């Protein structure tokens, strides 16, 4: 039976022995490997199919390289991505960052390095998702404020109300009618509600 707290992982590494070692290390550390492949193009499909929390991609693979696969996964915020590579050149690290990779691991690596890279990637991914949610909430609040301001303007222009009274009307109507200020403001703007 699956542990609901364990993180789900897709591995994409073209060297079978490294892939096997990765799987073993991950499972020993309590992660659940839900799929694995040796090809980058298949990795993208497996991520879409299994909805993992984390992807570990080798940088050089047939079908599609790990950076391109990472870009596909990161664009839609499907999962956190860790890149494995035998190279630690600065330009590769920059390309990985630009592809949405959240952590980078140079082969050969120790178990502790793998776990650290995974935890960094998962932490960054969670922060990014929370920030995006906050931005969506703020955009929604801004949209409500714009509509309420338009409704206040209509009440001020058509009924000679002060700004404070117009706001109070919208707020009290929403509270007494068990609706939102946005709904009330839209009714005022559409001419369906007057004081």
C-alpha positions as CSV (number, residue, x, y, z in Angstrom):
1,X,0.0,0.0,0.0
2,X,1.3,3.4,-1.0
3,X,2.3,5.9,1.7
4,X,0.3,9.1,1.0
5,X,3.2,11.2,2.3
6,X,5.8,9.7,0.0
7,X,6.8,11.8,-3.0
8,X,6.2,10.3,-6.4
9,X,9.1,10.3,-8.8
10,X,9.7,9.7,-12.5
11,X,13.2,8.8,-13.5
12,X,14.6,9.4,-17.0
13,X,18.2,8.1,-17.4
14,X,19.5,6.3,-20.4
15,X,22.1,4.3,-18.6
16,X,20.2,1.3,-17.1
17,X,22.6,0.7,-14.2
18,X,22.4,4.3,-13.1
19,X,18.6,4.2,-13.4
20,X,18.5,1.0,-11.3
21,X,20.8,2.6,-8.6
22,X,18.6,5.7,-8.6
23,X,15.5,3.7,-8.1
24,X,17.0,1.7,-5.3
25,X,18.3,4.9,-3.5
26,X,15.0,6.7,-3.9
27,X,13.0,3.7,-2.6
28,X,15.4,3.3,0.3
29,X,14.8,7.0,1.2
30,X,11.0,6.6,1.1
31,X,10.2,8.0,-2.4
32,X,7.9,6.1,-4.7
33,X,9.2,5.6,-8.2
34,X,6.1,5.6,-10.4
35,X,7.8,5.3,-13.8
36,X,11.2,5.2,-15.4
37,X,12.6,5.4,-18.9
38,X,15.8,5.8,-20.8
39,X,14.3,8.4,-23.3
40,X,13.5,12.1,-22.8
41,X,10.4,12.0,-25.0
42,X,9.0,9.1,-23.1
43,X,9.8,10.9,-19.8
44,X,7.5,13.8,-20.8
45,X,4.7,11.4,-21.6
46,X,5.2,9.5,-18.3
47,X,5.1,12.8,-16.3
48,X,1.7,13.6,-18.0
49,X,0.4,10.1,-17.3
50,X,1.6,9.7,-13.7
51,X,1.5,13.2,-12.3
52,X,4.6,12.8,-10.1
53,X,5.9,15.3,-7.5
54,X,9.4,15.1,-8.9
55,X,11.3,14.2,-12.1
56,X,14.9,13.3,-12.3
57,X,16.2,13.7,-15.8
58,X,19.6,12.9,-17.2
59,X,20.8,15.8,-19.4
60,X,21.8,13.6,-22.4
61,X,19.2,11.1,-23.6
62,X,17.9,9.8,-26.9
63,X,14.5,11.0,-28.2
64,X,14.8,14.4,-26.3
65,X,17.5,15.7,-24.1
66,X,16.8,16.3,-20.4
67,X,16.8,20.1,-20.7
68,X,14.1,20.0,-23.4
69,X,12.1,17.5,-21.3
70,X,12.5,19.7,-18.2
71,X,11.3,22.7,-20.2
72,X,8.1,20.8,-21.2
73,X,7.4,19.7,-17.6
74,X,8.3,23.1,-16.0
75,X,6.2,25.2,-18.4
76,X,3.0,23.8,-17.0
77,X,4.3,23.4,-13.4
78,X,3.7,19.6,-13.6
79,X,6.5,18.7,-11.2
80,X,9.8,19.7,-9.7
81,X,12.8,18.8,-11.9
82,X,16.3,17.7,-10.9
83,X,18.8,17.3,-13.7
84,X,21.6,14.7,-13.6
85,X,24.7,15.2,-15.7
86,X,28.3,14.1,-15.9
87,X,29.3,17.7,-16.7
88,X,29.3,20.7,-14.4
89,X,30.0,23.4,-17.0
90,X,28.6,26.8,-16.2
91,X,26.7,27.1,-19.5
92,X,24.9,23.8,-18.8
93,X,23.9,25.0,-15.3
94,X,22.5,28.2,-16.8
95,X,20.6,26.3,-19.5
96,X,19.2,24.0,-16.8
97,X,18.0,27.0,-14.8
98,X,16.4,28.6,-17.9
99,X,14.6,25.3,-18.6
100,X,13.0,25.5,-15.2
101,X,15.3,23.0,-13.4
102,X,15.2,23.5,-9.7
103,X,18.2,21.4,-8.7
104,X,21.3,20.1,-10.4
105,X,23.3,17.0,-9.6
106,X,26.7,16.0,-11.1
107,X,27.5,12.3,-11.5
108,X,28.8,10.3,-9.8
109,X,26.9,11.4,-6.7
110,X,26.3,10.1,-3.1
111,X,22.9,9.3,-1.6
112,X,23.1,12.4,0.6
113,X,23.7,14.6,-2.4
114,X,20.7,13.1,-4.2
115,X,18.4,13.6,-1.2
116,X,19.6,17.2,-0.8
117,X,19.1,18.0,-4.5
118,X,15.6,16.5,-4.3
119,X,14.6,18.3,-1.1
120,X,15.9,21.6,-2.6
121,X,13.9,21.0,-5.8
122,X,10.7,20.1,-4.0
123,X,11.0,23.1,-1.6
124,X,11.6,25.5,-4.5
125,X,8.7,24.0,-6.5
126,X,6.3,24.4,-3.6
127,X,7.4,28.0,-3.1
128,X,6.8,28.7,-6.8
129,X,3.4,27.1,-6.7
130,X,2.4,29.1,-3.6
131,X,3.7,32.4,-5.2
132,X,1.6,31.7,-8.4
133,X,-1.5,31.0,-6.2
134,X,-0.9,34.3,-4.4
135,X,-0.5,36.2,-7.7
136,X,-3.8,34.6,-8.9
137,X,-5.6,35.6,-5.7
138,X,-4.2,39.2,-5.9
139,X,-5.2,39.5,-9.5
140,X,-8.7,38.3,-8.5
141,X,-8.9,40.9,-5.7
142,X,-7.7,43.6,-8.1
143,X,-10.4,42.6,-10.6
144,X,-13.1,42.8,-7.8
145,X,-11.8,46.2,-6.7
146,X,-12.0,47.5,-10.3
147,X,-15.6,46.4,-10.6
148,X,-16.6,47.7,-7.2
149,X,-15.0,51.1,-8.1
150,X,-17.0,51.2,-11.4
151,X,-20.2,50.4,-9.4
152,X,-19.3,53.1,-6.8
153,X,-18.8,55.6,-9.7
154,X,-22.2,54.7,-11.1
155,X,-23.9,55.2,-7.7
156,X,-22.1,58.5,-7.2
157,X,-23.0,59.8,-10.7
158,X,-26.6,58.5,-10.8
159,X,-27.7,58.9,-7.2
160,X,-25.5,61.6,-5.8
161,X,-24.0,59.3,-3.2
162,X,-20.7,60.0,-1.5
163,X,-17.9,57.4,-2.2
164,X,-18.2,56.1,1.3
165,X,-22.0,55.8,1.1
166,X,-21.7,54.0,-2.3
167,X,-19.2,51.5,-0.9
168,X,-21.3,51.0,2.2
169,X,-24.4,50.3,0.0
170,X,-22.5,47.7,-2.0
171,X,-21.1,46.1,1.1
172,X,-24.3,46.0,3.1
173,X,-26.3,44.7,0.1
174,X,-23.8,41.9,-0.4
175,X,-24.0,41.0,3.3
176,X,-27.8,41.1,3.6
177,X,-28.3,39.2,0.3
178,X,-25.6,36.6,1.2
179,X,-23.8,37.4,-2.1
180,X,-20.4,38.8,-3.0
181,X,-19.5,42.4,-3.4
182,X,-18.6,41.5,-7.0
183,X,-22.1,40.2,-7.7
184,X,-23.7,43.3,-6.2
185,X,-21.3,45.6,-8.1
186,X,-22.1,43.9,-11.4
187,X,-25.8,44.3,-10.7
188,X,-25.3,48.0,-10.0
189,X,-23.3,48.4,-13.2
190,X,-25.9,46.5,-15.3
191,X,-28.6,48.8,-13.9
192,X,-30.3,45.9,-12.1
193,X,-29.8,47.3,-8.6
194,X,-30.3,50.8,-7.2
195,X,-30.4,52.2,-3.7
